Amino acid sequence: MNGGRSGADFGPPRFLRGAYPASGLVLAALLTLVAPPAPAQETDAAAHAAPAGSTEVTVTGSLLGLGLRPTSMLTWEEAGALSVFDPVSALLYLPSVDLYQRSPFGGQADLNLLGATFEQALLLVDGFPVTDPQTGHHLMEFLPPAEAIERVEVLKGPASAAHGPGAFGGVVHVVTRRPTRETAFQVGVLRGARGLSRGSVLLSGKGFLGAAGLLSDPGYAPDTEQNRADLFARYSGHGLDLSAGYQDKRFGAWQAYSDQFPNGREAIRGGYVHGAYMRGGWEVAAGVRRKRDHFILDRAHPEWYEAKHTTEGYWGRASVRGAVPGGAGLFGLEIAGDRISSDRLGTHGRKRGDAFGEGAWALGPWTILGGLRLESLEGTLRGTPHLTAGRALGRGWSAHVSAGRAYRLPSFTELYTRSPATRGNNALRSESAWGFETGLERAGESSRASLLAFCREGRNLVDFVRPQGTHQPLQARNIAEQEVAGICAEISGSLGNGLAWSFATTLLRQEARIPRGAESRYVGTQLRHHEVAGLTYRAEGLEAGLFVRAWQRANRTGHGEVDARLAYSWPAAGRRLTLEMEGRNLNDRPERNFFGGEGPGRTVWLGMVLSR
């Protein structure tokens, strides 16, 4: 196979060599955003590192736990004001995330970060990479039930030096709830429009946590139904952390992959087991995952095209951290492997081994963070560097500048698929990108604000294309180069008396180059802007939220939706009972998908939760 071959490539991005002067101007403009130095004490890099022995992993672009590159974070307590009961839908409210849903409530959704495609995001669950090597369409499959989630973090921009391949447009990290020592439980049910229903249960105590969710959704149109079961378990104690997740999902794949064959059906089943042990400055972590995928191109004519895929993977990492001259350091080794057995794609596998390191030093008022990952894949050596500098500016403000490289291995579908709708290419090269960013951030007692400006240049991007105006199969090719520049701004505050407000926006300018006369599978879905504005109210027993989301894609008209939630809870015999009413897309404006089909409209549901 040729999917991982890219050759040794340590060179700087093309726009730093003068080929793209516009990007150089963007970079120069970004660097000017860093405010003039303000009086500040010297930063002790080692003191800012995450404490050794902690099993909580925070995605900050730093394995040492330095928060120089800020993350967008959504705790599940904050999500209580949102119209969500699944972790996939929670990402709708983070404007740096473009969630392109084929069916709602986690049925199937493509995750795009800062103008990157759905193949170019890395997903972690408690630090374990669960990204699917078969296709990025399955990236979000093995998320835990919402009840088991503590928070969701989003790191914007390249992060391959810290987290390996796939961290191209950014990283989404789902952190689950730590098991309690005392017994706690939660039971919930909901019923909604068009027959939507869900039941959930969570039990925690003595270092163990278990959660389960069952969902049935007849769908908003023919061939959009979904039936799903999600299971999750976690044990934590004495430096050891063990977790396991499982999902069984069957759904209608209407216009999911093709306009010529829109009435598809898919069934996905599988899970993962992950463990980590920390003692002192040492950490050892490992995990395995397995998934079965059964796809029918047209449910009325399964004889036309039916595929059964089984993917398996393993991952392991060992690292040690400690003091180095003048600062803090970390060094580690990582191994990973993927394999697919398919009646359509064949049997293929790949393995890689990495050595990585990271160091942080104080330089006057600045903290300098440098990282490098060396990867060996099928005899090819690749280097992925990263450098970040950050400092405090006074009055709660901080600033940073950052530069890094990222890469992505082609998926097995891009390499080997051959159906009436799409054709793979086993000669595809790995994608790569350089990213640059600078930002300001302020964290106050009752308000937060951040501003991030960035640019990214991608090379050898994989796209599925066909001649314009035809219905020929889409062919995978390394044809696209892409420049993306943008600004992400977030601000929130309190109005007093339980009222709070928030506003966030992402503005993107993208330029993708594909051959003249070709029709691209991905370029037409590129995001131009995304805004989320919210107003929440919390008082004793009462919780309400009103959110407006607006966005626009390339060559499309703007789109906006209104979501709301109202809940009231009260003590009941030593327990707490909550009644809630929620609605999504209350203005009933369905967004059209890539092939022009209409998406879901207004959805309203009622729920009840009993907890202790």
C-alpha positions in Angstrom: 0.0 0.0 0.0 1.0 3.6 -0.6 -1.3 5.5 1.7 1.3 6.6 4.2 4.2 7.4 1.9 5.1 11.1 1.8 8.9 11.1 2.0 10.9 13.0 4.6 9.6 16.5 4.6 10.9 19.0 7.1 10.7 22.1 4.9 8.9 25.4 5.8 5.5 26.2 4.4 5.4 27.5 0.8 4.1 31.0 1.7 7.2 31.6 3.9 9.3 30.9 0.7 7.5 33.7 -1.2 5.0 31.7 -3.3 2.0 33.1 -1.5 2.7 36.8 -0.6 -1.0 37.3 0.5 -0.5 34.7 3.2 2.7 36.3 4.3 0.8 39.6 4.8 -1.9 37.7 6.8 0.8 36.3 9.1 2.4 39.7 9.6 -1.0 41.1 10.5 -1.6 38.3 13.0 1.6 38.9 14.8 0.8 42.6 15.3 -2.2 41.6 17.5 0.1 40.8 20.4 -0.1 43.7 22.7 3.1 45.6 23.9 4.7 44.1 26.9 3.3 45.0 30.2 5.1 44.8 33.5 5.0 41.2 34.7 6.9 38.8 36.8 9.0 36.1 35.2 7.1 32.9 34.4 8.2 29.7 35.9 7.6 27.1 33.2 7.9 24.1 35.4 5.4 25.6 37.9 2.7 25.9 35.2 2.9 22.3 34.1 0.1 19.9 35.0 0.8 18.1 38.3 2.5 14.7 37.9 0.3 11.8 38.8 -3.0 13.5 37.7 -5.1 11.2 35.4 -7.0 14.1 34.0 -5.8 15.1 30.6 -6.4 18.6 29.3 -6.1 19.4 25.6 -4.1 22.6 25.5 -1.7 21.8 22.7 0.8 20.9 25.4 1.5 17.5 26.8 3.0 19.3 29.8 -0.4 20.9 30.5 0.7 24.4 29.8 -2.4 26.6 28.8 -0.5 28.8 26.4 -2.9 27.9 23.5 -6.4 28.4 24.9 -9.3 26.0 24.3 -13.0 26.4 23.8 -14.6 24.5 26.6 -18.2 23.4 27.3 -18.9 21.8 30.6 -22.0 19.6 30.9 -23.2 21.8 33.6 -23.1 24.7 31.1 -24.8 22.5 28.5 -27.7 22.3 30.9 -29.1 25.4 29.3 -28.7 24.0 25.8 -31.2 22.0 23.7 -29.1 18.9 23.7 -29.3 15.3 25.0 -26.3 13.9 23.0 -22.7 15.0 22.9 -22.6 15.5 19.2 -25.3 18.2 19.3 -23.4 20.0 22.0 -20.8 20.9 19.4 -23.3 22.9 17.5 -22.8 25.7 20.1 -19.0 26.0 19.6 -18.6 28.4 16.6 -15.1 27.1 15.7 -16.8 23.8 15.0 -18.8 23.2 11.8 -21.1 20.2 12.4 -22.5 19.1 9.1 -25.3 16.8 10.1 -26.9 14.3 7.8 -29.3 13.3 10.6 -29.7 14.9 14.0 -29.0 13.7 17.5 -25.7 12.0 16.6 -27.2 10.0 13.7 -24.3 10.9 11.5 -22.4 14.2 11.5 -19.2 15.4 9.8 -16.9 17.4 12.1 -15.1 20.3 10.5 -12.7 22.6 12.5 -11.6 26.0 11.2 -12.1 25.2 7.5 -10.6 21.7 7.6 -12.6 18.8 6.2 -14.3 16.1 8.2 -11.3 13.8 7.7 -8.9 16.4 9.3 -10.0 16.4 12.9 -8.7 14.3 15.8 -11.1 13.0 18.5 -10.0 12.0 21.9 -12.0 10.4 24.7 -10.1 10.7 28.0 -6.9 11.1 26.0 -7.5 8.0 23.9 -7.6 8.7 20.1 -10.8 7.1 18.7 -10.5 8.5 15.2 -11.8 6.0 12.7 -9.3 4.9 9.9 -12.1 3.7 7.6 -13.7 7.1 7.0 -14.1 10.5 8.8 -17.8 10.1 8.4 -17.6 7.7 11.4 -15.5 10.0 13.6 -18.2 10.7 16.1 -19.5 7.1 16.5 -18.1 6.0 19.9 -18.8 9.0 22.1 -20.1 8.1 25.6 -23.7 8.9 26.6 -24.2 12.5 27.5 -24.8 11.7 31.2 -21.2 10.4 31.5 -19.5 13.5 30.1 -17.9 16.1 32.3 -16.8 18.6 29.6 -15.9 18.9 25.9 -12.7 20.8 24.9 -11.8 22.1 21.4 -8.2 23.0 20.6 -8.1 25.1 17.4 -5.3 24.6 14.9 -2.6 22.0 14.1 -1.5 19.8 17.0 0.3 16.8 15.4 3.5 17.4 17.4 1.5 16.7 20.6 -1.2 14.2 19.5 0.0 12.6 16.2 -1.7 12.3 12.8 -5.2 13.7 12.3 -4.8 16.8 14.4 -5.0 18.9 11.3 -7.7 21.5 11.8 -7.8 20.9 15.5 -8.6 18.4 18.4 -11.9 17.6 20.1 -11.4 16.1 23.5 -14.3 14.5 25.4 -13.6 14.2 29.1 -15.9 11.8 31.1 -17.0 12.2 34.6 -14.8 10.9 37.4 -16.5 8.1 39.4 -17.7 9.1 42.8 -17.0 7.3 46.1 -20.6 7.7 47.4 -23.5 6.2 45.5 -25.1 8.5 42.9 -27.6 7.8 40.2 -29.6 9.5 37.4 -32.5 8.2 35.3 -34.0 10.1 32.4 -36.7 9.7 29.8 -37.9 12.0 27.0 -40.5 12.0 24.3 -40.6 14.3 21.3 -42.1 15.2 17.9 -42.4 12.5 15.2 -42.0 9.7 17.7 -38.6 10.7 19.1 -37.8 8.9 22.3 -34.8 8.3 24.6 -34.1 6.7 27.9 -30.9 6.9 30.0 -29.4 5.8 33.2 -26.2 6.6 35.1 -24.8 4.9 38.3 -21.7 5.9 40.1 -20.0 4.9 43.4 -16.9 3.2 44.9 -14.7 4.4 42.1 -16.9 3.0 39.3 -19.2 4.8 36.9 -21.6 3.2 34.3 -24.0 4.9 31.9 -26.3 3.7 29.1 -28.6 5.4 26.6 -31.3 4.1 24.2 -32.5 6.3 21.3 -35.3 5.8 18.8 -36.0 8.4 16.1 -38.3 7.6 13.1 -36.6 10.5 11.3 -37.8 13.7 9.7 -38.1 12.2 6.2 -38.0 8.7 4.6 -34.7 6.9 5.1 -33.6 9.2 8.0 -34.6 6.9 10.9 -32.1 6.1 13.7 -32.0 3.4 16.5 -29.0 3.5 18.8 -27.7 2.0 22.1 -24.7 3.6 23.9 -22.9 2.1 26.8 -19.9 3.4 28.9 -18.1 2.3 32.0 -15.1 3.8 33.9 -13.1 2.8 36.9 -10.6 5.2 38.6 -8.5 4.8 41.6 -4.9 4.4 42.9 -3.4 6.0 39.8 -5.2 3.6 37.5 -7.9 4.7 35.0 -9.9 2.1 33.0 -12.7 2.9 30.6 -14.8 1.1 27.9 -17.4 2.2 25.4 -19.8 0.4 23.1 -22.3 1.5 20.5 -24.9 -0.3 18.3 -26.4 2.1 15.8 -28.7 1.5 12.7 -29.8 4.5 10.6 -31.1 5.5 7.2 -28.3 7.1 5.2 -30.5 9.3 3.0 -28.3 11.3 0.6 -25.3 10.6 2.9 -22.8 9.8 0.2 -24.5 10.1 -3.2 -27.2 12.0 -5.0 -27.6 9.2 -7.6 -28.2 6.6 -4.9 -29.8 8.5 -2.0 -31.7 5.7 -0.2 -28.8 4.1 1.7 -28.9 2.2 5.0 -26.0 1.6 7.5 -25.5 -0.3 10.7 -22.4 0.3 12.9 -21.4 -1.7 15.9 -18.3 -1.7 18.0 -16.4 -0.2 20.9 -13.1 0.3 22.7 -11.2 -0.4 25.9 -8.7 2.1 27.2 -6.4 2.2 30.3 -3.9 4.6 31.8 -1.6 4.4 34.8 0.4 7.3 36.3 2.9 7.2 39.0 5.2 10.2 39.8 6.3 11.6 36.4 5.6 8.4 34.5 2.5 7.6 32.4 1.6 4.4 30.5 -1.5 4.3 28.5 -2.9 1.8 25.9 -6.2 1.1 24.2 -7.8 -1.1 21.5 -10.9 -0.5 19.4 -13.0 -2.6 17.0 -15.9 -1.6 14.7 -18.1 -3.4 12.2 -19.9 -1.4 9.4 -22.6 -2.8 7.2 -23.5 -0.4 4.3 -26.2 -0.8 1.7 -26.1 1.8 -1.1 -29.8 1.5 -2.0 -32.1 -0.3 0.5 -34.6 -1.3 -2.2 -31.8 -2.9 -4.3 -29.1 -4.3 -2.0 -27.8 -6.3 -4.8 -26.5 -3.1 -6.5 -23.8 -2.5 -3.8 -23.5 -3.9 -0.3 -20.3 -3.6 1.8 -19.2 -5.1 5.1 -16.1 -3.7 6.8 -14.3 -4.5 10.1 -11.7 -2.1 11.4 -9.4 -2.8 14.3 -6.8 -0.6 15.9 -4.4 -0.4 18.8 -2.6 2.4 20.5 0.0 2.7 23.2 2.1 5.4 24.8 4.7 5.7 27.5 6.1 9.0 28.7 8.1 10.6 31.5 8.2 14.2 32.6 10.4 16.1 34.9 12.7 19.1 35.4 15.2 19.9 32.7 17.8 22.7 32.8 15.9 25.9 33.1 12.4 24.5 32.8 10.2 21.4 32.4 10.4 18.6 29.9 8.6 15.4 28.7 9.8 12.6 26.5 7.8 9.6 25.2 7.3 6.8 22.7 4.1 5.9 20.9 3.0 3.0 18.8 -0.3 2.6 16.8 -1.7 0.3 14.1 -4.9 0.1 12.0 -6.3 -2.8 10.0 -9.4 -3.2 7.8 -11.0 -6.4 6.6 -13.6 -5.7 4.0 -15.4 -7.6 1.2 -15.2 -4.4 -0.9 -12.0 -2.6 0.2 -9.9 -5.7 0.8 -7.6 -6.4 3.7 -5.0 -3.8 4.5 -3.1 -2.5 7.5 -0.5 0.0 8.6 1.7 0.6 11.6 3.6 3.5 12.9 6.0 4.3 15.7 6.7 7.7 17.2 9.2 9.4 19.5 8.1 12.8 20.8 9.3 15.4 23.2 8.3 18.7 24.7 10.1 21.3 26.7 9.1 24.6 28.4 11.4 27.4 29.5 11.0 30.9 31.0 12.6 33.7 28.9 12.0 36.9 30.8 8.2 37.4 31.0 7.6 34.8 28.2 7.1 31.1 28.5 8.5 29.2 25.5 7.1 25.8 24.6 8.7 23.7 21.9 7.7 20.2 20.7 8.8 17.7 18.1 7.4 14.4 17.0 9.4 12.0 14.8 7.2 9.3 13.1 8.3 6.2 11.3 5.6 4.8 8.9 6.3 2.0 6.5 10.0 3.0 6.4 9.3 6.7 5.9 10.5 9.3 8.5 8.4 12.4 9.2 9.1 15.3 11.5 6.4 17.4 13.0 7.6 20.5 15.0 5.6 23.0 17.1 6.6 26.2 18.9 4.5 28.5 21.1 5.4 31.6 23.1 3.0 33.1 25.7 3.0 35.7 28.4 0.9 37.5 30.9 0.0 41.1 30.0 -1.6 42.2 33.3 -5.2 42.8 34.4 -6.1 39.2 33.6 -4.9 39.4 30.0 -2.5 37.0 28.3 -1.2 36.6 24.8 0.4 33.9 22.7 1.9 33.3 19.2 2.2 29.8 17.8 3.5 27.9 14.7 3.1 24.2 14.0 2.9 21.5 11.4 0.2 18.9 11.0 -0.4 15.9 8.8 -3.1 13.3 8.0 -3.0 9.8 6.6 -5.6 9.0 4.0 -8.5 6.9 5.2 -9.0 3.4 4.0 -12.1 4.5 2.1 -10.1 7.2 0.2 -7.5 4.6 -0.6 -9.5 1.5 -1.6 -13.2 2.1 -2.0 -14.8 1.2 -5.4 -18.5 1.7 -5.6 -21.0 3.1 -8.1 -20.7 6.4 -6.2 -17.0 6.8 -5.3 -13.6 5.5 -6.4 -10.6 5.3 -4.2 -6.9 5.8 -5.1 -4.2 3.7 -3.4 -1.5 6.1 -4.6 -2.7 8.9 -2.4 -0.1 10.8 -0.5 -0.4 12.1 3.1 -1.9 15.6 3.6 0.2 18.2 5.4 -0.2 21.7 6.6 1.5 24.6 8.4 -0.5 26.7 10.8 0.2 30.0 12.5 -1.8 31.8 15.1 -1.8 34.5 17.7 -4.3 35.4 20.3 -5.4 37.4 23.4 -7.4 36.0 26.3 -8.8 37.3 29.5 -10.4 35.3 32.3 -12.3 37.4 34.9 -14.5 36.5 37.9 -17.7 37.0 35.9 -16.6 37.4 32.3 -14.3 35.8 29.7 -13.0 37.0 26.4 -10.7 35.6 23.8 -9.5 36.6 20.3 -7.6 34.2 18.0 -6.3 35.0 14.5 -4.8 32.2 12.4 -3.8 31.1 9.0 -3.1 27.6 7.6 -1.7 26.3 4.3 -2.5 22.8 3.3 -0.8 20.7 0.6 -1.8 17.5 -1.1 -5.3 17.7 0.2 -7.4 14.7 -0.7 -10.7 15.5 -2.5 -13.3 13.5 -4.4 -14.0 15.1 -7.7 -15.7 14.5 -11.0 -16.3 16.6 -14.2 -18.8 19.4 -13.7 -22.4 18.7 -14.6 -22.0 14.9 -14.6 -23.1 12.0 -12.4 -19.9 10.1 -12.8 -18.4 8.4 -9.7 -16.4 10.8 -7.5 -12.7 10.0 -7.8 -10.2 10.5 -4.9 -7.2 12.5 -5.8 -4.4 14.7 -4.2 -5.5 17.7 -6.2 -6.3 20.5 -3.7 -4.2 23.1 -2.0 -5.9 25.3 0.5 -5.2 28.6 2.3 -7.4 29.4 5.2 -7.2 32.6 7.3 -9.7 33.6 10.0 -10.6 35.1 13.3 -12.3 33.4 16.3 -13.8 35.6 19.0 -15.6 34.6 22.2 -17.0 36.8 25.0 -19.3 36.1 27.9 -20.5 37.8 31.0 -23.0 38.1 33.8 -26.0 40.5 34.0 -26.7 39.7 37.6 -29.7 38.1 39.2 -29.0 34.8 37.5 -28.8 36.2 34.0 -25.8 35.5 31.8 -25.0 36.2 28.1 -22.5 35.0 25.6 -21.5 35.6 22.0 -19.0 33.9 19.8 -18.0 34.1 16.1 -15.7 32.5 13.6 -14.9 34.3 10.4 -13.1 32.4 7.7 -11.5 33.3 4.3 -10.7 30.2 2.3 -9.0 29.7 -1.1 -8.9 26.2 -2.5 -7.4 25.4 -5.8 -8.7 22.4 -7.8 -8.4 21.7 -11.6 -10.6 23.8 -13.9 -13.8 22.0 -14.9 -13.8 19.7 -11.8 -16.6 19.5 -9.3 -15.4 19.0 -5.7 -17.0 16.9 -3.0 -15.8 19.2 -0.2 -15.1 22.7 -1.5 -18.9 23.5 -1.7 -19.4 22.9 2.0 -16.6 25.2 3.3 -17.7 27.5 6.1 -17.5 31.2 5.7 -18.8 32.3 9.1 -20.5 30.9 12.2 -22.1 32.8 15.1 -23.7 31.7 18.4 -25.4 34.1 20.7 -27.0 33.0 24.0 -29.0 34.2 27.0 -29.4 32.0 30.1 -31.2 32.3 33.4 -30.5 30.2 36.5 -32.3 30.6 39.8 -33.3 28.2 42.5 -34.8 25.2 40.7 -35.4 27.2 37.4 -33.2 27.1 34.3 -33.8 28.6 30.9 -31.7 29.2 27.8 -32.3 30.9 24.5 -29.7 30.5 21.7 -29.5 31.8 18.1 -27.1 30.1 15.8 -26.2 31.5 12.3 -23.8 30.4 9.6 -23.1 30.4 5.9 -21.2 28.1 3.6 -19.4 28.8 0.4 -21.8 29.3 -2.5 -24.8 29.1 -0.2 -27.2 31.5 1.4 -27.0 32.2 5.1 -28.8 30.0 7.6 -30.0 30.6 11.1 -31.8 28.6 13.8 -33.3 29.4 17.2 -33.1 26.9 20.1 -34.6 27.1 23.6 -34.8 25.1 26.8 -36.9 25.5 30.0 -36.5 23.3 33.0 -37.6 23.2 36.6 -36.4 20.9 39.4 -37.3 20.4 43.0 -36.4 18.0 45.9 -38.5 14.8 46.1 -38.0 12.3 48.9 -34.2 12.8 49.1 -33.9 12.9 45.4 -34.2 15.6 42.7 -36.8 15.6 40.0 -36.4 17.7 36.9 -39.0 18.4 34.2 -37.8 20.0 31.0 -39.1 21.2 27.7 -36.7 21.8 24.8 -36.8 22.8 21.1 -34.3 23.0 18.3 -34.7 25.0 15.1 -37.9 26.6 16.5 -38.0 28.9 13.4 -38.4 25.7 11.3 -35.7 26.5 8.7 -34.2 23.2 7.4 -30.7 23.5 6.0 -30.0 21.8 2.7 -27.3 19.2 2.5 -24.4 18.9 0.0 -26.6 17.3 -2.6 -29.5 19.8 -2.2 -31.7 17.6 0.0 -33.6 19.2 2.9 -32.5 18.7 6.5 -34.5 18.4 9.7 -36.9 21.2 10.6 -38.4 22.1 14.0 -38.1 19.5 16.7 -39.6 19.8 20.2 -39.4 17.3 23.1 -40.3 16.9 26.8 -38.2 15.2 29.4 -38.0 14.1 33.0 -34.9 13.3 35.0 -34.7 11.8 38.5 -31.3 12.0 40.2 -29.4 11.7 43.5 
